[in-house]
Amino acid sequence: MGAAKPTTLIATMGGQPQVVTLALDALLAQGILVSDLIILYLSPQNGRVQNALQKLAAEFTDGRYGQRPLRYQPYPIRAGPYPLRDIYDEADADTAWEAVNRLIAQLKSERRTLHICISGGRRILGLLTMSAAMLHFGHQDVLWHMYTPDEIRQAANEGAIMHLPAGSGFRLIRVPMMPWGSYFPALRQLVRPAAGTGDVLAGPRAVLDKAEQARCQTVVDNLTGRQRDALLAFAAGLNPQRTAEKLVVSIKTVDSHKTVILAECRNAWGLPEDEWLDYHFLADKFNRFF
């Protein structure tokens, strides 16, 4: 058997250092062998952030966390060579996303298992981190949030309490998330801003849109002329009754067309027979196609 993959915990943090140690303690208590801890943060000049970093650094001595070897790495979000002070607008959000995306991509290229806790710091930093993780996560990687009872959160404020006893009520909550990059690996290679837009996800969206367009075209190619007319009406948002009025046919005829169209959609999208579809599906999928 091969050696186990190294495991890295990434944690977002603002002025509350205990969110990091509580998450780390909880993972270690689960038997997860974390070997590296990376702290994502903004505003390094902020006094609260500096204090939080100092408290965290004191938890690590000579590359150890307690009696356990564990490497600690603060990771300020940067805009070029300069730390990003905060996320004030969309440009800052794109900058932060790209920085986190590069970090996660690098760690996954090293074949690391990742645990990411997004409870600390700016909420938008957690959301950006989750967005980037969706492109690179494998099925073994985990995104976490945390629940802390109110009385403990107040008592632990600003790092007054860095560790909790068993039975405190604190717990990590696994966030359900689809690792889209595992299903569509090409998306990971397309994360670049579109020219003139600054849209960091334009490339992946274009790939998915192209796949959707191809499925739509397959359906249209397999329909008769009148079935296509019905699909056009559904794509425009008409319900079956209004479609019948528009095409000057009976509602029974429209229902017949709809049954054929939805059967073609099941084939094109690989949908199971027991999944409910109706004309709303057609409006959603074909509106932009036409």
N, C-alpha and C positions, 0 to 999 in steps of 0.2 A: 504494500500500500504506500502511496505517496505521502509526503509530509502535508500536514494541514495548512491551508492557506492562512497567512497572517490576517488578523482581524483588527480593523481600525474603527474607533468611535469618532465621529465628527459631531460637534455640538455648537449650536449658535449661542452667543452670549452677549448680554449687555452689561448691566451693573449688578447682576445677581450671580455670583460665582457658584453658589450652592446648587444651581440647576445642573451644573456639569458634574459635580461630585456625587450628587444624588442619583443621577442617571448612570454614572459609571459604577457606583456601588451596586445598583440594582442589576445591571448586566452581569457583573462579576458574581453576584449571588445566584444568578441563574446558571452559572457554570460557563459563561461565554468568556473565552480567553482573549480579552482585549490586550493587544500588544502596543498600540499607539493611540494617542488622544490628540485630536486636532481641534482647536478652538477657532471658530469663525466669528469675527467681530468687526464693528465699525467704530468710528470716532475714537481712535487711540489716544487723542489729546484730552478726552473727557475724563474728569477726575474720578467719576464712579467706575468707569471702565478700567482705568489704571489701578484703582484699588482692588477691583475684582481680579485682575490679572495677577496682582501681587499675592492675594490670598490663594489663588490657584497654584501659583509657582511654589508657595510654601508647602503644598501637599506632596510635592515631588522632590526627592533628594537623590542625587547621583543616579538618575534614570530609574528610580523606583517609586512605586506608589504603595506605601506601607511596606510589606515584605515582598511585593510583586514587581518584577521588572516591567516597566511601562514607560514608553517615551512620550514626553509632553511637548506639544508644538503649538504655540500661539500663531494664528494665521490671520493677520489683518487683511481685509478686503481692500484692494488697491485699484486706483485708476492710473494706469501706467506706473511710473515709479513712486507715486504718492499715495498714501493711505486715503481711502474714501471716508470723508467725515460723516456723511449720512446719505440717505436716499431721499432726495428732494423732488425728483422728477423722473420721467421715463428714461432719460439718458443715464441717470445714476442707476436706475433699476437694471438697464441693459448691461452696464458696466459690472455691477455686482453679479448678475447672472453669469456673465462670461467668465468672471474670476472663479466662481464656484464650479461652473461647468468644467473649466480646465483642471481644477483640483480633483474633482471626482473622476474625470476621464484618466488622469495620471494614475490615481490610486487603483483604478480598475485595470489599467494596463499592467500594473504590478501584480495582478491576480489576487487582490485583497478582497476579503469579505468586509462589507461596510455595514455599520450601524450608525444611523444619523438621528440625532435628537434635535428637534426644532422648537423646543419650548422657550429658549432664552433669547433675549435681545429683541430687536425690532421684529414685529410680526411679518413685515414684508420680506425681511431677510430669510425667515423660515419658509415663506411661500416660494421665494426664488430658489432656495435650496431644494425644496421638494420638486419643483419644476425641472431643475437640472437632473436630479436623481432619477426621474422617470425615464430619461434617455439612456442612462448607464447602468441602472440596477440590474442584477441578475435575480433569480428566484430565491437565492440564499440571503440577499441583502434585506435590511429591515429599516423602516422609518418609524421613529418613536415620538410620541408626545407624552406628557406626564400629568398625573393628577396628584395634587398636594392639598390635604385638608387646610381649610382657611387658617385655623389656629397655628398650624405648623408654618404655613407660608408667612404669616405675620412675625412669628418668633424667629424665623430664619432669615428675615429681610437683610439684604446687603451682606450676606455671608456670616451672620451671627451664629448660625448653625450650619456646619458643612456636611455632617453625617447624621443619619437617623437610625434608631434601633429597629429591629424587626418588629412588625406589628404596629407601626406608626400610622398606617393608613396610606402612606405614599405608594404609588405604583406607576409603572410605565404602561402606556397604552400603545399597542401596535396599530399603526395607521394603515388601513387597506390602500394599496397602491398598485396600479398596473405597471410593470416594467416594460414600457413600450419598446425601448431599444432592443430588448431581448427578442421581441417578435419581429421587429423591423430594423435590423442592424444598420441598414444604410442611413437611417435617420441620424445616427451618431456622427456621420461624416459630413453632414450638411448644415451644421450649426454655424452659420455665418450670416451677418446682417445683409439683407438685400440692399443693392446699391441705392443710396439716397433715402433709405427708410429707417435704418438702424434697427430693423426688426430681426432679432437674433433667431427667431424660430420660423422665418419665412421659408427656408430650405426644407425642413421637415414637413411643414404644412403643404408645400408644393408636391412633395412625394405622395403624401396621403391623398391630396386632391386629385392627382393624376390617376391613382388607383381607383378612387371613387368614380371618376369620369369614365374609366374603362369598363367598370361594372355597369354603369348606367347605359353606356353604348351597347353592351352585350344584350341588355334587356330590350332596348329599342329595336335592335336589329332582328329580334325574334318575334316582333309583334306585327299584326296586320295593320293596315292603314287606319281602320276604325278604332282598334285598340290603342294605337298611338294617339289618336284624337282624344280618347278618354284619359290617357296618361297625361297629356298636355293640360287638360282641365284640372285633373287632380294636382299636378305640379303647381298650378296657379292658385291652389288653395280652395278649390271648389269641393263641396261635399257631393255624395252620389246624387242627391235630388237635383242640385243645381247643375251637375254635369249632364244629367238626363235632359234637363230643359235646354241647356246649351247645344247639345248634340241632336235635339229633337228626336229622342228615342225613349223607350220605356225604362223605368228604374230597374226592371228585371234584366234588360240588355246591358245596362251599365254595370250591374252586379256581376254579370257573366264576364264582361271585359275585365273588371277588377280582379276576379278570381284568377284569370289567366296571367294578368300582369304581376300579381303578387307571387304566383308560382314561379315565374321567371326570376323575380327578385330573390326568392329563396335559393334558387340555383346559383345566381350570380354572387350573392353574399355568403353562401354556405350556411344558411340559417336552418335550424332544426324545424321539423314539421310542427312541433308543439308550441313554437314561439308565435304569439299572437301578432298579426300584422293587419293594418287597415289603411285607409286612404291617407291618414296623417303621415305614415311612413313614406308614401309616394311624394307628398308635398315636401317633406324634409330632404329626401335624397335627390329629387329631380328638379327642384326649383332653380338652383344655380346652373344645372346642366342645360336647361332650355334657355 
